[in-house]
Amino acid sequence: MSDFGFRVKPDAADQAISARVLEEMPNGVFRVELENRDVALAHPAGQKSRNFVRLLPGDRVEVVLTPHDLTRGRITRKL
């Protein structure tokens, strides 16, 4: 469970990866640097987008990448 009292559970096929927020982009999209130094675009999943959870550059987050495009994903929780 995260600091915000909820957690978005990833699908069985998805794998969560630790990442760091690099910058905030328009429309609620964030550029994140994955733990393997790759850069991806990610958006807050579930209640994070509805409850206006503040994400700032430098924050550590958990990202679930899409199986089709490894440069896009969902931010499932703030670490």
DSSP file (Angstrom, degrees, kcal/mol; ACC not computed):
  #  RESIDUE AA STRUCTURE BP1 BP2  ACC     N-H-->O    O-->H-N    N-H-->O    O-->H-N    TCO  KAPPA ALPHA  PHI   PSI    X-CA   Y-CA   Z-CA
    1    1 A M              0   0    0      0, 0.0     6,-0.1     0, 0.0     2,-0.1   0.000 360.0 360.0 360.0 141.2    0.0    0.0    0.0
    2    2 A S    >   -     0   0    0      4,-0.8     3,-1.3     1,-0.1    77,-0.1  -0.221 360.0 -92.5 -90.1-178.7    1.3    3.5   -0.8
    3    3 A D  T 3  S+     0   0    0     75,-0.4    -1,-0.1     1,-0.2    76,-0.0   0.670 121.4  61.2 -66.1 -17.1    1.4    6.7    1.2
    4    4 A F  T 3  S-     0   0    0      2,-0.3    -1,-0.2    74,-0.1     3,-0.1   0.412 113.5-110.4 -97.2   1.2   -1.9    7.7   -0.4
    5    5 A G  S <  S+     0   0    0     -3,-1.3     2,-0.3     1,-0.2    -2,-0.1   0.563  87.8  72.7  86.3   8.9   -4.0    4.7    0.9
    6    6 A F        -     0   0    0      2,-0.0    -4,-0.8     0, 0.0     2,-0.3  -0.963  55.3-160.7-148.2 164.5   -4.5    3.0   -2.4
    7    7 A R        -     0   0    0     -2,-0.3     2,-0.6    -6,-0.1    70,-0.1  -0.977  17.7-136.0-150.6 135.6   -2.6    0.9   -4.9
    8    8 A V        -     0   0    0     68,-0.8    37,-0.0    -2,-0.3    -2,-0.0  -0.832  27.5-139.0 -90.2 120.1   -3.2    0.1   -8.6
    9    9 A K        -     0   0    0     -2,-0.6     3,-0.1     1,-0.0     2,-0.1  -0.673  15.6-131.6 -82.7 126.2   -2.5   -3.6   -9.1
   10   10 A P        -     0   0    0      0, 0.0    -1,-0.0     0, 0.0     6,-0.0  -0.365  29.3 -97.1 -71.3 156.4   -0.6   -4.4  -12.3
   11   11 A D    >   -     0   0    0      1,-0.1     3,-0.6    -2,-0.1     0, 0.0  -0.213  36.1-106.0 -65.5 164.2   -1.8   -7.1  -14.6
   12   12 A A  T 3  S+     0   0    0      1,-0.2    -1,-0.1    -3,-0.1     0, 0.0   0.835 121.0  49.0 -63.5 -32.6   -0.2  -10.5  -14.3
   13   13 A A  T 3  S+     0   0    0      2,-0.0    -1,-0.2     0, 0.0     2,-0.1   0.693  97.5  87.1 -81.8 -18.2    1.7  -10.0  -17.6
   14   14 A D    <   -     0   0    0     -3,-0.6     2,-0.4    50,-0.0    52,-0.1  -0.481  63.3-153.7 -83.4 153.1    3.0   -6.6  -16.6
   15   15 A Q        -     0   0    0     50,-0.3    50,-0.8    -2,-0.1     2,-0.2  -0.992  13.2-132.0-129.4 127.4    6.1   -6.0  -14.6
   16   16 A A  E     -A   64   0A   0     -2,-0.4     2,-0.4    48,-0.2    48,-0.2  -0.539  22.4-168.0 -79.8 141.0    6.7   -3.0  -12.4
   17   17 A I  E     -A   63   0A   0     46,-3.0    46,-3.3    -2,-0.2     2,-0.2  -0.982  23.2-117.8-129.8 139.4   10.0   -1.1  -12.7
   18   18 A S  E     +A   62   0A   0     -2,-0.4    17,-1.5    44,-0.2     2,-0.3  -0.540  43.5 167.9 -74.2 141.8   11.5    1.5  -10.4
   19   19 A A  E     -AB  61  34A   0     42,-2.6    42,-2.5    15,-0.2     2,-0.4  -0.932  31.4-128.4-149.1 169.5   12.0    4.9  -12.1
   20   20 A R  E     -AB  60  33A   0     13,-2.1    13,-2.9    -2,-0.3     2,-0.3  -0.990  29.3-117.6-125.9 134.1   12.7    8.6  -11.5
   21   21 A V  E     + B   0  32A   0     38,-2.6    37,-3.0    -2,-0.4    11,-0.3  -0.550  30.3 178.0 -72.4 127.1   10.6   11.5  -12.8
   22   22 A L  E     -     0   0A   0      9,-3.3     2,-0.3     1,-0.4    10,-0.2   0.862  61.3 -15.8 -94.4 -48.3   12.7   13.7  -15.1
   23   23 A E  E     - B   0  31A   0      8,-1.4     8,-2.6    33,-0.1     2,-0.4  -0.995  57.4-117.5-156.9 155.8   10.1   16.2  -16.3
   24   24 A E  E     - B   0  30A   0     -2,-0.3     6,-0.2     6,-0.2    32,-0.0  -0.819  33.2-168.6 -95.5 135.2    6.4   16.9  -16.4
   25   25 A M  E >>  - B   0  29A   0      4,-3.3     3,-0.6    -2,-0.4     4,-0.6  -0.681  33.7 -70.6-116.6 171.0    4.9   17.3  -19.9
   26   26 A P  G >4 S+     0   0    0      0, 0.0     3,-0.8     0, 0.0    -1,-0.2  -0.166 110.9  28.5 -60.9 157.7    1.5   18.6  -21.1
   27   27 A N  G 34 S-     0   0    0      1,-0.2     0, 0.0    16,-0.0     0, 0.0   0.750 130.8 -65.3  64.3  29.5   -1.7   16.5  -20.5
   28   28 A G  G <4 S+     0   0    0     -3,-0.6     2,-0.4     1,-0.2    -1,-0.2   0.757  95.2 138.8  72.2  25.0   -0.5   14.8  -17.4
   29   29 A V  E <<  -B   25   0A   0     -3,-0.8    -4,-3.3    -4,-0.6     2,-0.4  -0.819  34.9-158.2-103.4 143.6    2.3   12.8  -19.0
   30   30 A F  E     -BC  24  42A   0     12,-3.3    12,-2.8    -2,-0.4     2,-0.6  -0.943  15.7-135.3-123.0 142.9    5.7   12.5  -17.4
   31   31 A R  E     -BC  23  41A   0     -8,-2.6    -9,-3.3    -2,-0.4    -8,-1.4  -0.873  34.5-173.8 -92.2 123.1    9.2   11.6  -18.8
   32   32 A V  E     -BC  21  40A   0      8,-2.9     8,-2.6    -2,-0.6     2,-0.6  -0.898  24.5-137.4-122.4 148.5   10.7    9.1  -16.5
   33   33 A E  E     -BC  20  39A   0    -13,-2.9   -13,-2.1    -2,-0.3     6,-0.2  -0.927  26.8-141.3-104.0 118.3   14.2    7.5  -16.4
   34   34 A L  E >   -B   19   0A   0      4,-3.0     3,-2.0    -2,-0.6   -15,-0.2  -0.223  27.8-101.9 -74.1 166.8   13.9    3.7  -15.7
   35   35 A E  T 3  S+     0   0    0    -17,-1.5    -1,-0.1     1,-0.3   -16,-0.1   0.707 123.6  57.7 -65.4 -18.2   16.4    1.9  -13.4
   36   36 A N  T 3  S-     0   0    0      2,-0.1    -1,-0.3     0, 0.0     3,-0.1   0.188 122.0-106.7 -95.9  17.1   18.2    0.6  -16.5
   37   37 A R  S <  S+     0   0    0     -3,-2.0     2,-0.1     1,-0.3    -2,-0.1   0.448  77.5 133.7  74.7   3.7   18.8    4.2  -17.7
   38   38 A D        -     0   0    0     -5,-0.0    -4,-3.0     1,-0.0     2,-0.4  -0.497  51.9-130.9 -77.0 155.5   16.2    4.0  -20.5
   39   39 A V  E     +C   33   0A   0     -6,-0.2     2,-0.3    -2,-0.1    -6,-0.2  -0.909  30.9 170.7-110.9 136.8   13.7    6.9  -20.9
   40   40 A A  E     -C   32   0A   0     -8,-2.6    -8,-2.9    -2,-0.4     2,-0.4  -0.924  32.6-119.0-139.0 162.3   10.0    6.4  -21.2
   41   41 A L  E     +Cd  31  72A   0     30,-3.0    32,-1.8    -2,-0.3     2,-0.3  -0.891  37.6 176.0-101.4 134.9    6.7    8.4  -21.1
   42   42 A A  E     -Cd  30  73A   0    -12,-2.8   -12,-3.3    -2,-0.4    32,-0.2  -0.988  18.4-156.4-141.7 149.0    4.3    7.5  -18.4
   43   43 A H  E     - d   0  74A   0     30,-1.6    32,-2.7    -2,-0.3   -14,-0.2  -0.917  37.3 -94.6-121.1 151.1    0.9    8.8  -17.1
   44   44 A P  E     - d   0  75A   0      0, 0.0     2,-0.3     0, 0.0    32,-0.2  -0.429  43.6-141.8 -64.9 135.1   -0.5    8.4  -13.6
   45   45 A A    >   -     0   0    0     30,-2.4     3,-1.4    -2,-0.1     4,-0.1  -0.697  50.7 -22.4 -99.4 149.8   -2.8    5.3  -13.4
   46   46 A G  T >> S+     0   0    0     -2,-0.3     3,-0.8     1,-0.2     4,-0.7  -0.267 126.8   0.6  63.9-130.5   -6.1    5.0  -11.5
   47   47 A Q  H 3> S+     0   0    0      1,-0.2     4,-2.7     2,-0.2    -1,-0.2   0.623 116.0  77.3 -75.3 -14.2   -6.8    7.3   -8.6
   48   48 A K  H <4>S+     0   0    0     -3,-1.4     5,-1.8     1,-0.2     4,-0.3   0.897  98.4  44.5 -62.4 -38.3   -3.5    9.2   -8.9
   49   49 A S  H <45S+     0   0    0     -3,-0.8     3,-0.3     1,-0.2    -1,-0.2   0.833 117.1  45.3 -75.4 -30.8   -4.9   11.2  -11.8
   50   50 A R  H  <5S+     0   0    0     -4,-0.7    -2,-0.2     1,-0.2    -1,-0.2   0.823 114.8  46.1 -81.0 -31.1   -8.3   11.8  -10.2
   51   51 A N  T  <5S-     0   0    0     -4,-2.7    -1,-0.2     2,-0.0    -2,-0.2   0.301 106.9-121.4 -96.9   9.6   -6.9   12.7   -6.8
   52   52 A F  T   5 -     0   0    0     -3,-0.3     2,-0.4    -4,-0.3    -3,-0.2   0.902  34.0-167.9  55.0  49.8   -4.2   15.1   -8.1
   53   53 A V      < -     0   0    0     -5,-1.8     2,-0.5    -6,-0.2    -1,-0.2  -0.561  23.3-123.0 -68.2 125.7   -1.2   13.3   -6.6
   54   54 A R        -     0   0    0     -2,-0.4     2,-0.5     2,-0.0    -1,-0.1  -0.604  30.5-175.6 -80.2 122.3    1.7   15.7   -7.0
   55   55 A L        -     0   0    0     -2,-0.5     6,-0.0     4,-0.0     3,-0.0  -0.980   5.9-174.6-116.8 128.8    4.6   14.3   -8.9
   56   56 A L    >   -     0   0    0     -2,-0.5     3,-2.2     1,-0.0   -35,-0.3  -0.840  38.5 -81.8-119.9 156.0    7.7   16.5   -9.1
   57   57 A P  T 3  S+     0   0    0      0, 0.0   -35,-0.2     0, 0.0     3,-0.1  -0.352 118.3  31.1 -56.5 133.0   11.0   16.0  -11.0
   58   58 A G  T 3  S+     0   0    0    -37,-3.0   -36,-0.1     1,-0.4     2,-0.1   0.183  86.1 133.7 101.2 -15.2   13.3   13.8   -9.0
   59   59 A D    <   -     0   0    0     -3,-2.2   -38,-2.6   -38,-0.1     2,-0.4  -0.409  55.9-126.7 -68.4 143.0   10.5   11.7   -7.4
   60   60 A R  E     +A   20   0A   0    -40,-0.2    19,-2.4    -3,-0.1     2,-0.3  -0.790  38.2 171.0 -89.9 132.2   10.9    7.9   -7.3
   61   61 A V  E     -AE  19  78A   0    -42,-2.5   -42,-2.6    -2,-0.4     2,-0.5  -0.883  35.3-117.8-136.2 165.6    7.9    6.1   -8.8
   62   62 A E  E     -AE  18  77A   0     15,-2.8    14,-2.4    -2,-0.3    15,-1.0  -0.944  33.4-166.1-106.6 126.7    6.9    2.6   -9.8
   63   63 A V  E     -AE  17  75A   0    -46,-3.3   -46,-3.0    -2,-0.5     2,-0.6  -0.927  14.9-155.6-118.8 136.3    6.2    2.2  -13.6
   64   64 A V  E     -AE  16  74A   0     10,-2.7    10,-2.3    -2,-0.4   -48,-0.2  -0.955  21.4-147.1-108.6 115.1    4.4   -0.6  -15.4
   65   65 A L  E     - E   0  73A   0    -50,-0.8   -50,-0.3    -2,-0.6     8,-0.3  -0.486  18.4-110.5 -81.1 150.5    5.5   -0.6  -19.1
   66   66 A T        -     0   0    0      6,-2.1     6,-0.2     3,-0.7    -1,-0.1  -0.539  19.4-132.0 -75.5 146.2    3.2   -1.7  -21.8
   67   67 A P  S    S+     0   0    0      0, 0.0     3,-0.2     0, 0.0    -1,-0.1   0.729 104.2  49.7 -71.5 -19.1    4.1   -5.0  -23.5
   68   68 A H  S    S+     0   0    0      1,-0.3     2,-0.4     4,-0.0    -3,-0.0   0.833 121.2  25.4 -88.4 -34.9    3.7   -3.5  -27.0
   69   69 A D    >   -     0   0    0      3,-0.2     3,-1.5     1,-0.1    -3,-0.7  -0.935  61.1-164.4-135.9 109.4    5.8   -0.3  -26.6
   70   70 A L  T 3  S+     0   0    0     -2,-0.4    -1,-0.1     1,-0.3    -5,-0.0   0.362  86.6  66.4 -79.2   7.7    8.6   -0.3  -24.0
   71   71 A T  T 3  S+     0   0    0    -31,-0.1   -30,-3.0    -6,-0.0     2,-0.3   0.301  97.7  60.6-105.4   7.3    8.8    3.5  -24.1
   72   72 A R  E <   +d   41   0A   0     -3,-1.5    -6,-2.1   -32,-0.2     2,-0.3  -0.973  62.2 138.7-133.0 148.5    5.3    4.0  -22.7
   73   73 A G  E     -dE  42  65A   0    -32,-1.8   -30,-1.6    -2,-0.3     2,-0.4  -0.951  42.8 -93.2-167.0-173.8    3.8    3.1  -19.3
   74   74 A R  E     -dE  43  64A   0    -10,-2.3   -10,-2.7    -2,-0.3     2,-0.7  -0.946  26.7-131.4-119.5 138.2    1.6    3.8  -16.3
   75   75 A I  E     +dE  44  63A   0    -32,-2.7   -30,-2.4    -2,-0.4   -12,-0.2  -0.820  28.2 177.1 -86.6 114.4    2.8    5.2  -13.0
   76   76 A T  E     -     0   0A   0    -14,-2.4   -68,-0.8    -2,-0.7     2,-0.3   0.756  58.3  -6.0 -95.6 -27.0    1.3    2.9  -10.4
   77   77 A R  E     - E   0  62A   0    -15,-1.0   -15,-2.8   -70,-0.1     2,-0.5  -0.987  61.2-115.0-163.7 159.3    2.7    4.3   -7.2
   78   78 A K  E       E   0  61A   0     -2,-0.3   -75,-0.4   -17,-0.2   -17,-0.3  -0.840 360.0 360.0 -97.1 129.5    5.0    6.9   -5.7
   79   79 A L              0   0    0    -19,-2.4   -18,-0.2    -2,-0.5    -1,-0.1   0.444 360.0 360.0 -92.9 360.0    7.9    5.4   -3.8
